[in-house]
Amino acid sequence: MFPVARSSRICLSHIRHTTVRKLCASTAVAKSTTPKTKKSKSTQPSESENINEDITSKPTARKPYKSRIESFLEDLDASSAPTLDDLHSMKPAKRPVGDSYAEAYDQALKRVMRAFRGPQLIQLVNQIGFGDKLPQTQREIAEILLEKSWEWAPPHVVERREKEPLQVAQKDLPVPSSFILLLLLEDAHAISELGRRFGVVINLETNGGTVFQVRGHPDGVSSLESYLALRAREVLTDTMDVNGADIPSAFILQAAGRQSQTFIEASVNGDQLRFMAFDEEALHKARRMIQRYIDKAALNTRTPILWDVSSHNQMDSSSSHLEYASFPFLSQQAPAWYLSNQKLFRIKQVVKWLENNNLMSADPLVHDLFLDHNASSVKLQETLPLLSTDPQPGFVRSYLARIGHLLFSADNSTSTTLLPGKWPLQTGITHVKETGLTPSFLSSLPSPLLSSAPSSITTVHRVVYRRRPDTANKKDGDAAPPSEIFLLEVGMEHTAPVPELDDLDEQDVPAESILIKPLDGPTRCRVGVEESVNVALPERPMDISLTVRDLRPVAEDEEPDVVKTYVQELLRFLNFTIDKQPSTPELIEYNGVQYVLDTSSSVRRTEEYFSPESWEGLDEPEAGIEAISETSLDLESKEKTSECLIQTYDCETEEDFNIFMKKCATVTSIPFTSLAQEARVQPVPYFSE
């Protein structure tokens, strides 16, 4: 919040002095402009005669005279109660030292005395808990405020302290390591700031436990000890039971702790996490981040990976000369918090891109030469059981391909590669399986969308809920069941009423408002299942994450009550009826099933259409390639991502599916290097209305 109290305090003081000067000036002007008349002794009564008349007349009660200035100042004092925030707002950013301290102290003292009147200074002294007898003068009261509130002692007191013999005390203060880490999470320079604040020297000793070795004036050492005891009582703790296999690594715990300013550690048994923070909000944020990571890691583990070798038949012995390697990956956008400081690698074919003449005429990804985690040949459709059955009545099937990169993180921070050297693709697949590396799919934009300006922007609010799978009874080798989801997806529509042309000056023009409408389909909520598969394309610049959804609409009267309330509060917030943005419900229940919040994001969405004239490898160039570009802001982690989506609802036959996958293959074949862009004619995107 802005320092309203401070500005009001200073402004009131300025108004007080300005008004006094104006009223005095107006009185002087009135006296100077009044015409003087010469009194006549015969016509005007003398002063003594008027006094005699007053004595002989009947006495009347007269009210005490109060000037306009005094009335104004009394009303001003009655309507303005000062606070310590007003006093702190006047404190300079740095305390001067040396010879300049006396001059700065005198200026600050005068500024405080000008800003506050005597009764206001007394109120401030009472607020700081001054229990002794108050002095008689305003200057002495202001000196008490500066010393107790600002820790600015009078110059003569400071000078006397400097001349007194220096008293040095030394004391060891045992402090838990978790408490020290909490202080450092709150402020990276907390230890040095504490030493400067209390005028002591603090050394951290870690041999035989964490101890603050404090050396300085006895008062400073005592004050520091009291402060640390007070902060230790403010620490809140919480625990979280997790499966031993789901315990995040130490790096993830540290990253989540930095983001939420919470100390997080795993128990010795590995089945519980302990949280420590200074407030409830930090504890909740840390628990939420850890739970989201566990759910995300479980989802990535259940998502199968297929390795595409479409350009060269890996099963042919003549292609044994092809080699692959793990290359460091530098993202074009900031990755998620749990990947921000990790070394990421992508497995690619070792090849000179400019010498690959068939790069833009890639196969449509419908062949039988996909390799699974066992390096066995499988079909793409076999990894998505939903494709083997028709949608249930009332459900609509959609196909969504996200363009990006399939990445793996190194086992430790010192690794420079996943697997040294160059090797056949089967060797890399086996290494990924044996080491248990968890993949992460990072969405990216194709090169044409990196430099093009968006058009026809639609603002979308998307909330995805997932049902947590039952992993207790899951056996190794079992196929992962489809993920059950509940989707809230609405678009924001701006309405600006147009006034009539007649009498524009006399009528009130309605203000612009925002409406919430369903984005895809007749309802704003849908429920169903989805299946995903990550398709690694080591011979192309980008990979694909393919998702198949079977969703049915949820009528508005069937929505959970918490969802209805949330949408209503969101609409009020967007139209400035309320100031605080509503929090997305973290748990909902629909038809007896509980769904947990997965993501809540605000999305800027544009529909783009790639010009087909410059594309190679399309049998039907008139069809073109329609894509969706989205820039999303996660409302919880405040992370921003950009992704390119290719979506279709029309895949009733295998031929339709082949056309859809061929478009995806073409987009993933666009090179990123500037030399490749100059060597080939790149597609020029234009935007549909």
C-alpha positions in Angstrom: 0.0 0.0 0.0 1.1 3.5 -0.6 2.1 5.6 2.4 -1.2 7.5 2.6 -0.8 8.2 6.3 2.6 9.9 5.8 1.4 12.1 3.0 -1.7 13.1 4.9 0.4 14.0 7.9 2.8 16.2 6.0 0.0 17.7 3.9 -2.0 18.5 7.1 1.0 20.3 8.6 1.5 22.3 5.4 -2.2 23.2 5.3 -2.0 24.3 8.9 0.9 26.8 8.3 -0.4 27.9 4.9 -3.9 28.6 6.4 -2.4 30.6 9.2 -0.4 32.7 6.9 -3.4 33.3 4.6 -5.7 34.2 7.4 -3.2 36.6 8.9 -2.6 38.2 5.5 -6.3 38.6 4.8 -6.7 40.3 8.2 -3.9 42.7 7.5 -5.3 43.5 4.1 -8.7 44.2 5.6 -7.2 46.6 8.1 -5.2 48.4 5.5 -8.1 48.8 3.2 -10.6 50.1 5.8 -11.1 53.9 5.3 -10.1 56.0 8.3 -12.6 58.7 9.3 -11.8 61.7 11.5 -13.9 61.7 14.6 -15.7 64.8 15.7 -15.9 65.7 19.4 -19.4 67.1 19.1 -20.9 64.1 17.3 -19.0 61.0 18.5 -19.2 59.8 22.1 -15.9 59.5 24.0 -14.5 56.2 25.2 -15.2 57.0 28.8 -18.8 57.6 28.1 -19.2 54.2 26.4 -17.6 52.6 29.5 -20.1 54.3 31.8 -22.9 53.2 29.7 -21.7 49.6 29.9 -21.4 49.8 33.7 -24.9 51.1 34.2 -26.5 48.7 31.7 -27.4 45.2 32.7 -24.5 42.7 32.5 -24.7 39.9 29.9 -22.7 36.6 29.8 -20.1 36.6 27.0 -18.6 33.5 25.4 -14.8 33.3 25.2 -13.5 34.5 21.8 -12.1 31.9 19.5 -10.4 33.0 16.3 -10.9 31.3 13.0 -7.3 30.0 13.0 -7.8 28.3 16.4 -11.0 26.7 15.3 -9.4 25.4 12.2 -6.5 23.9 14.0 -8.7 22.3 16.6 -10.8 20.7 13.9 -7.7 19.5 12.1 -6.2 17.9 15.2 -9.5 16.2 16.0 -9.8 14.7 12.6 -6.2 13.4 12.2 -4.6 10.8 14.6 -0.9 10.2 13.8 0.6 6.7 13.7 4.1 5.3 14.0 4.0 4.6 10.2 3.8 8.3 9.7 6.8 8.8 11.8 8.8 6.0 10.2 8.0 7.3 6.7 10.0 10.5 7.6 13.1 8.5 8.6 16.0 8.9 6.1 17.1 5.8 4.3 20.6 5.9 5.8 21.8 7.1 9.2 24.7 9.6 8.8 27.9 9.0 10.7 30.7 11.2 11.9 30.5 15.0 11.9 27.4 15.1 9.7 25.3 13.3 12.3 24.7 16.4 14.5 23.4 18.5 11.5 21.2 15.7 10.2 19.8 15.0 13.6 18.9 18.7 14.1 17.2 18.8 10.7 15.2 15.6 11.4 14.2 16.9 14.8 12.9 20.2 13.3 11.1 18.3 10.6 9.3 16.1 13.1 8.3 19.1 15.2 6.9 20.9 12.2 4.9 17.8 11.0 3.3 17.1 14.4 1.7 19.3 17.1 2.2 18.8 20.8 -0.8 16.5 21.4 0.2 14.4 18.4 3.7 14.0 19.7 2.3 12.8 23.0 0.1 10.3 21.2 3.1 8.9 19.3 5.2 8.6 22.5 2.3 6.6 24.0 2.2 4.3 21.0 5.9 3.3 21.4 5.3 2.3 25.0 7.2 5.0 26.8 6.4 4.5 30.4 8.4 7.2 32.1 7.3 10.7 32.9 6.9 12.9 29.9 9.1 16.0 29.6 7.6 19.5 29.4 8.8 20.7 26.0 8.0 19.5 22.5 11.7 19.3 21.6 12.4 16.8 24.4 9.3 14.7 23.4 10.6 14.7 19.8 14.0 13.6 21.0 12.4 10.6 22.8 10.6 9.6 19.5 13.8 9.8 17.5 15.8 7.7 20.0 13.1 5.0 20.7 11.6 4.8 17.2 14.5 5.6 14.9 17.3 4.6 17.2 18.8 8.1 16.7 20.3 9.3 20.1 21.0 13.0 20.6 24.4 14.1 19.4 25.7 14.8 22.9 24.7 11.3 24.0 26.5 9.7 21.1 29.6 11.8 21.8 29.6 10.7 25.4 29.3 7.1 24.5 32.2 7.4 22.2 34.4 8.9 24.9 33.4 6.2 27.5 35.6 3.2 27.9 34.5 0.5 25.4 32.7 -2.4 27.0 33.0 -5.6 25.0 31.0 -8.7 25.6 31.2 -12.1 23.9 28.6 -14.7 23.9 27.8 -17.9 22.0 24.2 -18.2 20.9 23.2 -21.7 19.8 20.8 -21.4 16.8 19.3 -24.3 14.9 20.5 -24.6 11.3 16.9 -24.6 10.1 16.3 -21.3 11.8 19.4 -19.8 10.2 18.3 -21.0 6.7 14.9 -19.4 7.3 16.6 -16.1 8.1 18.7 -16.4 4.9 15.6 -17.3 2.8 13.9 -14.2 4.1 17.1 -12.0 3.4 20.3 -13.3 1.9 22.2 -10.7 4.0 20.4 -11.4 7.2 23.5 -12.1 9.3 25.3 -9.0 8.3 22.2 -6.9 8.7 21.6 -8.2 12.2 25.2 -7.3 13.1 24.8 -3.8 11.7 21.4 -3.3 13.4 22.6 -4.2 16.9 26.1 -3.0 16.5 27.8 -6.3 17.0 30.0 -8.7 15.1 28.4 -12.1 14.3 30.4 -15.2 13.2 28.7 -18.4 12.3 30.4 -21.5 13.8 29.4 -24.9 12.5 31.8 -27.2 14.3 29.7 -29.2 16.8 26.4 -27.5 15.9 25.4 -24.1 14.5 26.3 -21.3 16.9 26.3 -17.5 16.5 29.5 -16.2 18.1 28.5 -12.6 19.0 31.0 -9.9 20.1 30.2 -6.3 20.9 28.6 -4.0 23.4 26.7 -5.8 26.2 23.4 -4.0 25.3 23.8 -5.0 21.7 24.5 -8.6 22.5 21.5 -8.7 24.9 19.2 -7.1 22.3 20.3 -9.5 19.6 19.6 -12.5 21.9 16.1 -11.2 22.7 15.4 -10.6 19.0 16.4 -14.1 18.0 14.3 -15.6 20.8 11.3 -13.5 19.6 11.8 -14.6 15.9 12.2 -18.3 17.0 8.7 -18.1 18.6 7.3 -17.0 15.3 8.3 -20.1 13.4 5.5 -22.3 12.2 5.9 -26.0 11.4 4.0 -28.5 9.3 4.5 -32.0 8.0 3.4 -33.9 4.8 3.2 -37.6 4.4 4.5 -38.9 1.0 5.4 -42.1 -0.6 9.1 -42.9 -0.2 9.4 -43.3 -4.0 7.8 -39.8 -4.5 10.2 -37.9 -2.3 11.7 -35.1 -4.4 15.4 -34.7 -4.7 17.3 -32.3 -2.5 17.6 -29.9 -5.4 13.8 -29.8 -5.8 13.3 -29.2 -2.1 15.8 -26.3 -2.1 14.2 -24.8 -5.2 10.7 -24.9 -3.6 12.1 -23.5 -0.4 13.6 -20.5 -2.2 10.4 -19.8 -4.1 8.2 -20.0 -1.0 10.7 -18.8 1.7 10.2 -22.1 3.6 12.7 -24.5 5.0 11.9 -28.0 3.7 13.6 -31.3 4.7 12.9 -35.0 4.3 12.7 -37.3 7.3 15.3 -39.9 8.0 12.8 -42.7 7.0 12.1 -40.9 3.7 8.3 -41.0 4.2 7.6 -37.5 5.4 8.5 -33.9 4.6 8.8 -31.2 7.3 8.1 -27.5 6.6 9.2 -24.5 8.6 8.2 -20.9 7.8 7.4 -17.6 9.5 3.8 -17.4 8.3 0.9 -19.6 7.2 0.9 -18.4 3.6 4.5 -19.5 3.0 3.7 -22.9 4.5 0.7 -23.4 2.2 2.7 -22.2 -0.9 5.5 -24.7 -0.1 3.1 -27.6 0.3 1.3 -26.7 -2.8 4.5 -26.5 -4.9 5.8 -29.9 -3.6 2.4 -31.5 -4.3 2.3 -30.1 -7.8 5.8 -31.4 -8.5 4.9 -34.9 -7.2 1.8 -35.0 -9.4 3.7 -33.6 -12.4 6.5 -36.2 -12.0 3.9 -39.0 -11.6 2.2 -37.8 -14.8 5.5 -37.7 -16.7 6.4 -41.2 -15.5 3.0 -42.6 -16.7 3.4 -40.9 -20.1 5.0 -43.3 -22.5 7.9 -42.2 -24.8 8.2 -43.2 -28.5 11.3 -42.6 -30.5 10.8 -41.8 -34.1 13.2 -42.9 -36.8 11.1 -42.1 -39.8 13.8 -40.7 -42.1 16.1 -43.7 -41.7 15.1 -47.3 -41.1 17.0 -48.1 -37.8 16.1 -51.8 -38.2 18.1 -51.9 -41.4 21.7 -53.0 -40.9 22.8 -50.6 -43.6 21.9 -47.7 -41.2 24.2 -48.8 -38.4 26.5 -45.9 -39.1 24.0 -43.4 -37.8 25.0 -42.0 -34.5 23.2 -40.0 -31.7 24.4 -38.0 -28.8 23.0 -35.9 -25.9 23.3 -32.2 -26.6 22.9 -29.4 -24.0 19.6 -27.5 -24.4 19.2 -23.8 -23.9 15.6 -22.8 -23.7 14.2 -19.9 -25.6 12.0 -19.1 -22.5 12.5 -19.5 -18.8 11.8 -23.1 -17.8 9.7 -24.2 -14.8 11.0 -23.5 -11.3 12.0 -27.2 -10.9 14.1 -27.0 -14.1 15.5 -23.5 -13.8 19.0 -24.5 -12.4 19.3 -28.0 -13.8 21.4 -29.0 -16.8 19.0 -30.1 -19.6 19.9 -32.3 -22.5 18.1 -33.5 -25.7 19.0 -36.6 -27.6 19.6 -35.8 -31.3 21.2 -37.3 -34.3 24.7 -36.3 -35.0 24.3 -34.8 -38.5 25.1 -31.6 -40.3 21.7 -30.0 -40.9 22.5 -28.1 -44.0 23.6 -31.3 -45.7 20.3 -33.0 -45.0 18.3 -32.3 -48.2 15.2 -34.2 -47.1 14.8 -32.2 -43.9 11.6 -30.4 -45.0 10.0 -33.4 -46.7 9.7 -35.5 -43.5 7.5 -38.6 -43.3 4.0 -38.1 -41.7 4.7 -40.1 -38.5 2.3 -42.9 -39.3 4.8 -45.7 -39.9 5.5 -48.8 -37.8 9.0 -47.8 -36.8 8.5 -46.2 -33.5 10.8 -47.5 -30.7 9.4 -47.8 -27.2 11.4 -47.8 -23.9 12.5 -51.3 -24.7 13.8 -50.3 -28.1 11.1 -52.5 -29.7 9.1 -51.5 -32.8 5.6 -50.4 -32.1 2.8 -48.4 -33.7 1.8 -45.0 -32.5 -1.9 -46.0 -32.1 -0.9 -48.9 -29.9 0.3 -46.6 -27.1 -3.1 -44.7 -27.0 -5.8 -47.2 -26.0 -8.5 -44.5 -26.5 -7.8 -44.8 -30.3 -8.9 -48.4 -30.3 -12.4 -47.6 -29.2 -15.1 -45.1 -30.3 -16.1 -42.2 -28.0 -19.0 -42.9 -25.6 -22.3 -41.2 -26.4 -22.2 -37.5 -25.5 -18.4 -37.4 -25.6 -16.4 -35.5 -28.2 -12.9 -36.6 -29.2 -10.2 -34.1 -29.8 -6.5 -34.5 -30.9 -4.0 -32.0 -29.6 -0.3 -31.9 -30.5 2.0 -29.6 -28.5 5.2 -28.6 -30.3 8.3 -28.5 -28.1 11.3 -30.5 -26.9 11.6 -33.7 -24.8 14.4 -33.1 -22.3 16.3 -35.1 -19.7 18.2 -33.7 -16.7 21.6 -35.0 -15.7 22.0 -37.2 -12.6 24.1 -34.6 -10.8 25.1 -31.0 -11.2 28.6 -31.8 -12.4 27.5 -33.9 -15.4 28.2 -32.4 -18.8 26.3 -35.1 -20.8 23.7 -37.9 -20.2 26.0 -40.5 -21.9 29.5 -39.6 -23.1 30.3 -39.9 -26.8 28.2 -40.9 -29.7 26.2 -44.1 -29.8 23.3 -45.9 -31.6 19.8 -44.8 -30.7 19.1 -48.1 -28.9 22.0 -47.5 -26.6 20.6 -44.1 -25.5 17.1 -45.5 -25.0 18.5 -48.3 -22.8 20.5 -45.8 -20.8 17.4 -43.6 -20.2 15.5 -46.7 -19.0 18.2 -48.1 -16.7 19.0 -44.8 -15.0 15.4 -43.9 -14.5 15.7 -40.4 -15.9 12.4 -38.5 -15.7 11.6 -36.7 -18.9 10.2 -33.2 -19.1 8.4 -31.9 -22.1 9.1 -28.2 -22.6 6.8 -26.4 -25.0 8.4 -24.1 -27.6 7.4 -22.0 -30.6 8.5 -22.8 -34.2 10.8 -20.3 -35.7 8.1 -18.5 -37.8 6.2 -17.7 -34.6 9.2 -16.3 -32.8 9.3 -13.1 -34.9 5.7 -12.7 -36.0 3.3 -10.3 -34.3 0.2 -11.9 -32.8 -3.2 -10.9 -34.2 -6.9 -11.5 -33.2 -6.0 -12.1 -29.6 -8.4 -14.0 -27.3 -8.0 -13.9 -23.6 -8.7 -17.2 -22.0 -8.9 -18.4 -18.4 -8.2 -22.2 -18.1 -8.4 -24.3 -15.0 -7.5 -28.0 -15.2 -8.4 -30.5 -12.4 -7.1 -34.1 -12.3 -8.1 -37.1 -10.4 -5.1 -38.5 -8.6 -4.4 -42.1 -9.8 -4.3 -45.0 -7.4 -0.7 -45.9 -7.4 -0.9 -48.2 -4.3 -2.2 -51.2 -6.2 -0.3 -50.5 -9.4 2.1 -53.2 -10.5 5.2 -52.9 -12.7 4.4 -53.4 -16.3 0.7 -52.4 -16.0 -0.5 -49.9 -18.6 -1.3 -46.5 -17.2 -5.0 -45.8 -17.2 -6.4 -42.7 -18.9 -6.2 -39.5 -16.8 -9.5 -38.3 -15.6 -9.8 -34.5 -15.9 -12.3 -31.7 -15.2 -11.8 -28.6 -17.4 -13.0 -25.1 -16.9 -12.2 -23.0 -20.0 -13.8 -19.5 -20.6 -13.1 -16.6 -22.8 -13.1 -12.9 -21.8 -15.2 -10.7 -24.1 -15.0 -6.9 -23.8 -18.3 -5.1 -24.4 -18.3 -1.3 -25.0 -21.9 0.0 -25.4 -22.3 2.5 -28.2 -24.4 5.5 -27.3 -27.0 6.9 -29.5 -26.1 9.8 -31.8 -28.8 12.1 -30.4 -28.0 14.1 -27.3 -24.5 12.7 -26.8 -23.7 15.4 -24.3 -26.7 14.8 -22.1 -26.7 11.0 -21.7 -24.3 9.0 -19.5 -22.2 6.6 -21.7 -22.1 3.1 -20.1 -18.6 2.0 -19.0 -16.9 -0.9 -20.7 -17.5 -4.3 -19.1 -16.1 -7.8 -19.4 -18.2 -10.9 -20.0 -17.3 -14.5 -19.5 -18.4 -17.0 -22.1 -17.7 -20.6 -23.0 -14.6 -21.0 -25.1 -15.0 -24.3 -26.8 -18.5 -25.8 -27.0 -21.8 -24.8 -25.4 -20.7 -25.0 -21.8 -17.7 -23.6 -19.9 -17.0 -26.9 -18.1 -16.2 -30.3 -19.5 -15.3 -33.6 -17.9 -13.8 -36.8 -19.3 -10.5 -38.6 -19.8 -7.3 -37.9 -21.7 -4.2 -39.9 -22.8 -0.8 -38.6 -23.8 2.3 -39.8 -25.5 5.6 -38.0 -26.0 7.1 -38.6 -29.4 10.8 -37.9 -29.5 12.1 -36.9 -32.9 15.9 -37.0 -32.6 16.3 -36.4 -36.4 14.3 -33.1 -36.3 14.6 -29.8 -34.5 11.5 -30.3 -32.4 9.5 -33.0 -30.7 5.7 -33.6 -30.1 3.5 -34.3 -27.1 0.3 -35.9 -28.5 -2.9 -35.8 -26.4 -6.2 -37.5 -27.1 -9.3 -36.3 -25.1 -12.8 -37.6 -24.8 -14.8 -34.9 -23.0 -18.5 -34.2 -22.5 -20.1 -30.8 -21.7 -21.2 -30.1 -18.1 -24.3 -28.0 -17.8 -24.1 -24.9 -15.7 -26.6 -26.2 -13.2 -24.5 -29.3 -12.8 -21.3 -27.5 -12.0 -19.8 -27.8 -8.4 -20.9 -25.0 -6.2 -17.3 -23.9 -5.6 -16.8 -23.5 -9.4 -20.0 -21.4 -9.7 -18.9 -19.2 -6.8 -15.4 -18.8 -8.3 -16.6 -17.8 -11.7 -19.0 -15.2 -10.1 -16.1 -13.8 -8.0 -13.8 -13.7 -11.0 -16.4 -11.8 -13.1 -16.7 -9.3 -10.3 -13.0 -8.9 -10.1 -12.6 -8.4 -13.9 -15.3 -5.6 -13.7 -13.6 -3.9 -10.8 -16.4 -4.6 -8.4 -13.9 -6.2 -5.9 -10.2 -5.5 -5.5 -8.8 -8.9 -4.6 -8.5 -11.6 -7.2 -10.2 -14.7 -6.1 -8.2 -17.9 -5.5 -8.8 -20.9 -7.6 -10.4 -23.8 -5.6 -7.8 -26.5 -5.0 -10.3 -29.3 -4.6 -13.6 -30.0 -6.2 -16.0 -32.9 -6.3 -18.2 -33.9 -9.2 -20.4 -37.0 -9.4 -18.7 -38.4 -6.3 -15.2 -38.0 -7.7 -12.6 -35.6 -6.2 -10.4 -33.7 -8.5 -7.3 -31.8 -7.5 -6.2 -28.5 -9.1 -3.5 -29.1 -11.7 -3.0 -25.7 -13.3 -4.8 -22.4 -13.2 -3.6 -20.0 -15.9 -4.4 -16.9 -17.8 -3.9 -17.4 -21.6 -3.4 -15.1 -24.5 -4.6 -17.1 -27.5 -4.2 -16.5 -31.2 -5.3 -18.6 -34.2 -2.6 -18.7 -36.9 -2.6 -20.1 -40.4 0.6 -21.0 -42.1 0.8 -20.0 -45.8 0.9 -23.3 -47.8 2.7 -21.9 -50.9 6.2 -22.1 -49.3 5.8 -25.5 -47.6 7.4 -28.5 -49.1 6.3 -32.1 -48.5 2.5 -31.5 -48.5 0.5 -33.6 -50.9 -2.5 -31.2 -50.5 -1.0 -27.7 -50.1 -4.4 -26.1 -50.3 -5.2 -27.5 -46.9 -2.5 -25.5 -45.2 -1.6 -25.8 -41.5 -3.8 -24.2 -38.9 -2.1 -23.7 -35.5 -2.9 -22.1 -32.2 -0.3 -19.9 -30.4 -0.7 -19.5 -26.7 1.1 -17.5 -24.0 0.1 -18.7 -20.6 0.7 -17.2 -17.1 0.5 -19.7 -14.3 -1.5 -17.9 -11.6 0.2 -19.9 -8.8 3.8 -20.0 -9.7 3.7 -16.8 -11.9 5.6 -18.6 -14.6 5.1 -17.7 -18.2 5.2 -20.2 -21.1 4.6 -20.0 -24.8 3.5 -23.0 -26.9 2.2 -23.9 -30.4 -0.7 -26.2 -30.6 -2.2 -28.1 -33.6 -5.7 -29.3 -32.8 -8.4 -31.2 -34.7 -11.7 -32.8 -34.0 -12.0 -34.5 -37.4 -10.1 -37.8 -37.3 -12.8 -40.3 -37.9 -10.8 -42.4 -40.3 -7.1 -43.5 -40.4 -6.5 -41.2 -43.4 -7.7 -38.2 -41.4 -5.3 -39.1 -38.6 -2.5 -39.5 -41.1 -3.1 -36.0 -42.5 -3.1 -34.6 -39.0 0.2 -36.3 -38.1 1.7 -35.2 -41.4 1.0 -31.5 -40.5 2.6 -32.0 -37.1 5.7 -33.6 -38.7 6.0 -30.7 -41.1 6.0 -28.1 -38.3 8.6 -30.0 -36.3 10.9 -30.0 -39.3 11.4 -26.2 -39.4 15.1 -25.5 -38.6 16.1 -22.9 -36.1 19.6 -21.9 -37.3 19.9 -18.7 -39.2 22.0 -20.3 -42.0 19.2 -22.9 -42.6 16.7 -20.1 -42.8 18.8 -18.3 -45.4 19.4 -21.5 -47.3 15.7 -22.4 -47.6 12.5 -20.6 -48.3 10.7 -20.5 -44.9 7.0 -20.5 -44.5 5.5 -17.0 -44.0 2.6 -17.1 -41.5 -0.5 -15.0 -42.0 -3.3 -14.6 -39.6 -6.9 -15.5 -40.2 -9.6 -13.0 -39.4 
